[in-house]
Amino acid sequence: MVVKISELGLRDAAWNEADNARIIRDAIAIFGAQRCLFASNFPVAGLRVSYPALLRTFARAMTQLDDAERRAIWHDNALRVYRIALDTLHGPAGG
C-alpha cells in the first residue's frame, strides 16, 4: 500500500503552508517514506496554490528526512510503484 500526498488545503480556505506541511509530515509518519509519493494534482491545485509554493511546502515539510527518504518521496517510489524503467524513457542508447 502506498499513498500519494496531494490535493492539500481545505475547501473555501486560503492556502496555509504550516497546516499543509503538518499534513505532509503526518502522512509520512503514518505510512513511512518508502510508501509515500509526491503528487501535485495540478492544474486543479492551481486554484489554491502556485506550483512553486506547493514544492516549497513539500521541501520544508521534509527537512527532517535524510536525502534517501526525500529522494524516495520525490522520485524513487513512483518509479518503483509504477514500474518505470528510466532506460525506457529515453529510448535506445546512442539513439
WOURLIN-V634449 format. One record per pair of residues at least 24 apart in sequence whose C-alpha atoms are under 8 Angstrom apart, sorted by the first residue. I is the first residue (numbers start at 0). GAP is how many residues later the second one is. Records with the same first field share a line. If there is no record, write none. Layout:
I=GAP  GAP
This chain:
0=34
1=29  33  34  35
2=28  32  33  34
3=32  33  34  35
4=31  32  33  34  35
5=32  33  34  35
6=33  34  38
8=39
13=34
14=33  34
16=40
19=37
20=36  37  39  40
21=39
23=34  37
24=36  37
32=36  37  39  40
33=35  38  39  43
34=38  42
35=36  37  41
36=35  36  37  38  40  41
37=35  36  37
